[in-house]
C-alpha cells in the first residue's frame, strides 16, 4: 500500500509532466538544462550574465520555437566530435523555427546539432536586423544537419530601414552537411537608409572587425542554381579561412537588384572579404557557375586549394551596367548617376561600391589582391579567375591591374627579393613574413596586409568540468 | 574522498564548516568534450587566503586517458610554499595542438601544510 501511494505521488509529480521535462537546475554561475527549449529558456531566465548553461544529451522538438539570448551566456550542448565527426548528442529538431535568437554581446553556443529544414533566417539568428550590435559572440562545434533553408544569419532582413552591425564574432569548428547545398551562413553588415552604413567605417584588412568563419567543414552532394553556401551583403565584412569545403561556394553581393524595404533601399555591396587557406573540392557541377563570386567591395583571396570539377573558380563582377538598370535608388552605372565617380569615357566608373572600392562614398579605389590559389595542386591564379560584366554597358567596370591584382610568381618571394622598382597598385607577397606589400608610390613599397591572428583569439577547446583535488585516503 | 574539517567564515556574521583537502595528491575532472583533439591538460594553482588571488604554481598534467569520462592525475604541489594560513584552489586548462586553451571553473579549496 505504501508503495502504491508512493507510486501515485511519483506519477502525480512526474507522470504528465512536461514540467518534469522542463528541468533547469543549478545556480549561478552554472546551470543544467535538459534538451527541450522550455528547460533551456528557464535556465536563461534564471541565469545572470556571465553564466554557463550546460544542456544535457537528448533529442528535443524545437519546431514550435526556440529561445532568445539576451544576456552574456555560454550555452553548451553535449555534442562532441565536430566538425569532423559530430556525435549529435544534443539534437534540436528545429523544423522551420529559429533555435537561438541572439541580441546580446559575448555569448557562445556550442555542442548542438540543429536538425531539419531550419528557418529562412537561420537556426541561429544574430540580432534580427535591429539597430543593436552584437559583438564578441561565438558559434562553435555545432552541426547544422540536413538544413534546407539557412544555418546562421549574422544580422538579417527586417521590415525596418536599418541593419545591425554584428561583428566581430566567430563561427568555428562547425559542420554544415546536407544533400543539397544550402545557405550555411549569411552575413549582413550595417546599413541605414540614406546613409552608407558600414561603408562609412574605414576598412582595415587583417583587423579584428570581421565575422570570422574558420575551421568549419561544409559537405554537400549537389549544387543546384540558387543560394550560395556563404553569402555577404550590405557592408558585410567577413574572413573565411581554414575551412574544408566539399561542393560549396561563396558569394558577396553587389548593388545589383537593390531591394526596397518599406520604401527604403538599404541594400549595399559587401565591403570587405578575406578568403584564404580554404580547401575546396568539387565533384559535381555548381549550378551557380562560379565558386567564389564577388560582386562588390574589396579584399584578398589567397592560398586556397581548388580540386575537382572546375566552375570558373573565382569571379569578380559588378552588375550596374545600363543593361541592368533595376537598381532603384542608384540607377545604372553609365555616367549619369550621382552615386558614381563618372570618370570621362568610362561609363560611370568608378561605380558605387563596386569591386576594388571602399570609403563612405563607395568610390575610393582600394584594389583587391589574389595570389597563390591552386587548381589541382598547381598555382593558377591567372586562369582560375575572371571578370564577368554586363556587356550592355559597353565598358568593363572591373578590370585587372586596376581594381583587382593577381600576383604572379615574381610577386611572391622572400622579403629580400622585393623589387627595387614598382608601379602604383602593384602587390608583393613576402613569403617569409606572410605580409602583402603594396606599391603606394612609384618605387615605394608599403606594408599593406597580414592575416589576423589564427586561430581567432579565445577559440580553444571546450573546458573540463568538475575539478576536484583530493588528499590521500586516511 | 577524505576531507579535513576546518571552520571558515563564509559570510559576515555566520560561521559554517568548510571542507578543505589537505596536502592533496590527486586532481580529477571531467574530460573536455574535445579531449581527442587536445595536446595536454595544465593545472594552475592560485592562493586565495587573505583576500589575495594569485597564481603560485602550474604544471602539465599530460593527457591521461579518461576512465568513464573522468581524468585523474597526480598533483605536484611542490611549487606551493607550505603555509598554515594558505588556502588554494586549482583550475585545469585544456590545451590543444595549436596552443589554444580554455580554463575550467574553480576546484574545491585545499591547503598545503609543512
Interface residues (C-beta under 8 A of the other chain):
Chain A: X29 X30 X52 X78 X79 X80 X81 X111 X141 X455 X459 X460 X461 X462 X463 X464 X465 X466 X467 X468 X469 X470 X471 X472 X473 X474
Chain B: X1 X2 X3 X4 X21 X22 X23 X24 X25 X26 X27 X28 X29 X30 X31 X32 X33 X34 X36 X37 X38 X41 X70 X71 X75 X90 X91 X92 X93 X94 X95 X96 X98 X100 X101 X102 X103 X104 X105 X106 X107 X108 X110
